[in-house]
Amino acid sequence: MRLGRRCSLHIRLRHLLTLVTTVDKRGEVSK
């Protein structure tokens, strides 16, 4: 159970990181 929760949290963090990177790329392209 604990491992599952940790995995879900890690996935959420990774998803957020990917979203931020995509936004950064878009910002660079816009500039």
Summary of the structure (lengths in Angstrom):
residues: 31
radius of gyration: 13.6
end to end distance: 45.4
largest distance: 45.4
contacts: 55
relative contact order: 0.11
helix: 94%
strand: 0%
